[in-house]
Amino acid sequence: MKFKVGDRVRLNKNKKEFRYGRGPVSYEEVGTIERIDKDEYVVKFPSHSCWNGKEEELELATFTKSDLKEGDKCTLKNGKVAFYAGSEKYESTYCFKNLTDDFKFEPNDEVSIVKVERPTKYETVFERKEEILDETEKRYLKQVIRPFRDRVKTIEKYIMDDKEYISINLKDWIDSFSLPNFKKETMYKDMKVNKKYTLEELGL
């Protein structure tokens, strides 16, 4: 097959007859190939939910100035970089409005665009993992559950009047139990009330 899923395509102007999924599609309209069924392509156009066609009915769509989106990284012929802001008002020092549809910059060809890159995925470069228990609370609970750690399902914090207490729930629920209560908001402050925490979530 000539095309692959994800390719941007439009109708081939040299083909006289077409079969449409839902009404006619403009030659100028650009769609995306969603899947391939045997010898036909299923294309999603903005004006249609789907369109089925043969290979000879389609051609790869060229990328034009109107396809630019906010955040696109544009590399110029001279090696410099400009970012498209989505509005001429915020184009910084680069004048996108002087580009031709094929990204030529007239009359200075040195600042014509030769490559456009689009940010499609964010990579995590920093993430803070908040600790729910302090070291004293961790140490105490680890000692309490040590003999039956493999049977612990969840640990919860409950409120009773002006007191709070910790409940340790076992997988069979038969021997679940509570620890002695304590004054409200004096211990396990970062545990949410009535939330079931796993040992992994509590760092145990």
C-alpha positions in Angstrom: 0.0 0.0 0.0 1.3 3.5 -0.9 -0.1 5.3 2.2 0.0 4.4 5.9 -2.2 5.2 8.9 -1.7 8.8 10.0 -0.8 10.1 6.5 -2.4 13.5 5.6 -4.0 13.1 2.2 -6.4 14.9 -0.2 -8.3 13.8 -3.3 -6.3 13.3 -6.4 -7.4 16.0 -8.9 -6.5 13.9 -11.9 -9.0 11.2 -11.0 -12.4 12.0 -12.5 -14.7 9.6 -10.6 -14.9 9.1 -6.9 -16.9 7.1 -4.5 -17.8 9.0 -1.3 -18.6 7.8 2.1 -20.9 10.8 2.9 -21.3 13.3 0.1 -18.6 15.2 -1.9 -15.2 16.2 -0.5 -13.4 19.3 -1.6 -10.1 18.9 -3.4 -8.7 21.4 -1.0 -9.7 19.5 2.1 -7.0 17.6 3.9 -7.9 14.4 5.8 -6.1 11.8 7.8 -5.9 8.1 7.1 -7.5 6.3 10.1 -7.2 2.7 9.0 -6.8 0.4 6.0 -9.5 -2.1 5.2 -8.1 -4.6 2.6 -7.5 -2.5 -0.5 -9.3 0.6 0.7 -8.4 3.6 2.9 -10.7 5.0 5.5 -10.0 8.7 5.7 -11.4 11.2 8.2 -12.0 14.6 6.7 -13.0 17.6 8.8 -16.4 17.8 7.0 -17.1 14.0 7.2 -16.9 11.3 9.8 -15.4 8.9 7.3 -14.6 8.5 3.6 -13.6 5.2 1.8 -11.4 5.3 -1.2 -8.9 3.5 -3.4 -5.2 4.3 -3.5 -5.4 6.0 -6.9 -8.1 8.4 -5.6 -5.7 10.0 -3.1 -2.5 11.9 -2.9 -0.3 13.0 -0.1 -1.2 16.5 1.1 1.5 19.1 1.0 2.1 21.2 4.1 1.2 24.9 3.6 1.3 28.0 5.7 -2.3 27.6 6.7 -1.4 24.3 8.4 0.8 26.0 11.0 -0.4 25.6 14.6 0.5 27.4 17.8 3.7 26.2 19.2 5.2 24.9 15.9 9.0 25.1 15.8 10.1 26.5 12.5 13.7 26.1 11.4 14.9 28.7 8.9 17.3 28.2 6.0 20.0 30.2 7.9 19.7 27.8 10.8 17.8 30.1 13.2 14.5 29.0 14.8 11.1 30.8 15.1 8.0 29.6 17.0 4.6 30.2 15.6 2.3 31.8 18.1 -1.0 31.4 16.2 -1.5 35.1 15.7 0.4 37.7 13.7 0.1 40.0 16.7 2.4 37.6 18.7 4.9 36.5 16.0 7.8 38.1 17.8 10.6 39.2 15.3 9.7 36.7 12.6 7.1 37.8 10.1 5.0 34.7 9.2 2.6 36.8 7.1 5.4 37.4 4.5 5.6 33.7 3.8 4.3 32.2 0.6 2.2 29.0 1.0 5.3 26.9 0.4 7.2 28.8 3.2 9.3 30.9 0.9 10.2 34.3 2.4 10.3 37.0 -0.2 12.6 38.7 -1.0 15.1 37.2 1.5 15.3 33.4 0.9 17.8 32.9 3.8 14.9 33.2 6.3 12.6 30.9 4.4 11.3 28.0 6.5 12.9 24.6 5.7 11.5 22.5 8.5 8.4 22.6 10.8 8.3 20.5 14.1 5.2 20.1 16.2 5.3 19.3 19.9 3.1 16.2 20.2 4.2 14.6 23.4 5.5 16.0 26.7 8.3 14.3 28.5 8.3 14.5 32.3 11.6 16.2 33.4 10.6 16.7 37.0 8.0 15.3 39.4 7.8 15.6 43.1 6.5 12.6 45.0 4.7 13.8 48.1 5.2 11.6 51.2 1.9 10.9 53.1 3.6 9.6 56.3 6.5 11.0 58.1 9.4 8.7 59.2 8.0 8.2 62.7 4.6 7.1 61.4 6.1 4.8 58.8 8.4 3.2 61.4 5.5 2.6 63.8 3.1 1.1 61.2 5.8 -1.1 59.7 6.4 -2.6 63.2 2.7 -3.1 63.7 2.0 -4.9 60.4 5.3 -6.8 60.2 3.9 -10.2 61.4 1.0 -10.2 58.9 2.2 -7.7 56.2 1.2 -10.0 53.3 -2.4 -10.0 54.6 -2.9 -6.2 54.7 -5.2 -4.9 52.0 -5.7 -1.3 52.9 -5.1 1.3 55.8 -7.6 4.0 56.5 -8.0 7.0 58.8 -11.4 7.6 60.5 -12.9 10.4 62.6 -14.9 9.7 65.7 -16.1 12.9 67.5 -12.9 14.9 68.2 -10.7 11.8 67.9 -9.1 10.0 64.9 -7.9 6.5 64.6 -6.2 4.2 62.1 -7.9 1.1 60.7 -5.9 -1.8 59.2 -8.0 -3.8 56.9 -6.9 -7.4 56.0 -7.6 -9.2 52.8 -10.0 -11.7 54.4 -11.6 -8.8 56.5 -12.0 -11.3 59.4 -9.2 -9.9 61.6 -9.3 -6.3 60.6 -8.6 -4.0 63.6 -8.1 -0.4 64.7 -5.2 1.2 66.5 -5.7 3.4 69.6 -7.3 6.7 68.8 -5.5 10.1 69.1 -6.4 13.8 69.2 -7.7 15.1 65.9 -5.0 16.5 63.4 -2.1 15.6 65.6 -0.9 12.4 63.7 -1.2 11.1 60.2 -2.1 14.6 59.1 -1.5 14.0 55.4 -3.8 11.0 55.2 -7.3 11.8 53.9 -10.2 10.6 56.0 -12.1 7.5 54.8 -9.6 7.0 51.9 -8.3 3.4 51.5 -4.5 3.5 51.1 -2.4 0.6 49.9 0.9 -0.2 51.5 2.7 1.1 48.4 0.9 4.4 48.5 2.0 4.9 52.1 5.5 3.9 51.4 5.3 0.8 53.7 
